[in-house]
Amino acid sequence: MKLINIPLGVVMNKITKKFNPLLLTALFATSAVLSISQANAFERGGHRGAGGFNNIDANQDGQLSLDELTTPQMSKAERRFNQKDGDDDGLISLEEFQQTRNGTITDLSDIANEIVQCVADIKAETSNDDIMVPTPDKFISPTEKFSATDTSEDGFISLEELQEKVIEKVAASFLMMDQNADNLISEDEYNAAKTIKNATKSTTRQCIEELSSEDII
């Protein structure tokens, strides 16, 4: 299956019109949150290992462009699509979408408010400004997430639809990381954003595990 090229400029225009800076910050922080429950991480890897700054910096100029951030995520989206497309028909059904290696995607929508409150409490208790408190709508159900990606509303997700969603998320994250608005991400900017991501991801995972254990009990 070939990678579909979607003009980044078009998506960037859509992103900049759709989000203000505060919403972009929240979106980036909670992209890590969604990866915990729905296997949709923005990017992974060590500081200088696989997925680190130097590996993403394809031309080794010490800065990341939107293209450099987007390219590996588009490839990852294609791999994820092929893994999800169990019957190899070029489309992902809701049933396929919900399947994971360990069963099905966990629906956290019922405890969304509790997760948000838990993260807020930990942020206050630790005075850790790197923790970003998500909003409840970041924990939408798998069905709602499927519908949001299925822009054609035909009941299936195509590779193009998945890649469009990935581009939107990466573009939004890029705008948040680009603190000096020079359309490039320095290593300091990248590391600052990664610190926020890791702190938020760790705290959110902790809250999900605690709340899930309480539900079982």
Buried (B, 14 or more C-beta within 10 A) or exposed (E): EEEBEBEBEEBBEBBEEEBEEEEBBBBBBBBBBBBBBBBBBBBEBEEEEEBBBEBBBEEEEEBBBBEBBBBBBBEBBBEBBBBBBEEEEEBBBBEBBBBEEEEEBBBBBEBBEBBBBBBBEBBEEEEEEBBBBBEBEBBBBBBEBBBEBBEEEEEBBBBBBBBBBBBBBBBBBBBBBBEEEEEBBBBEBBBBBBEBBEBBBBBBBEBBEBBBEEEEE
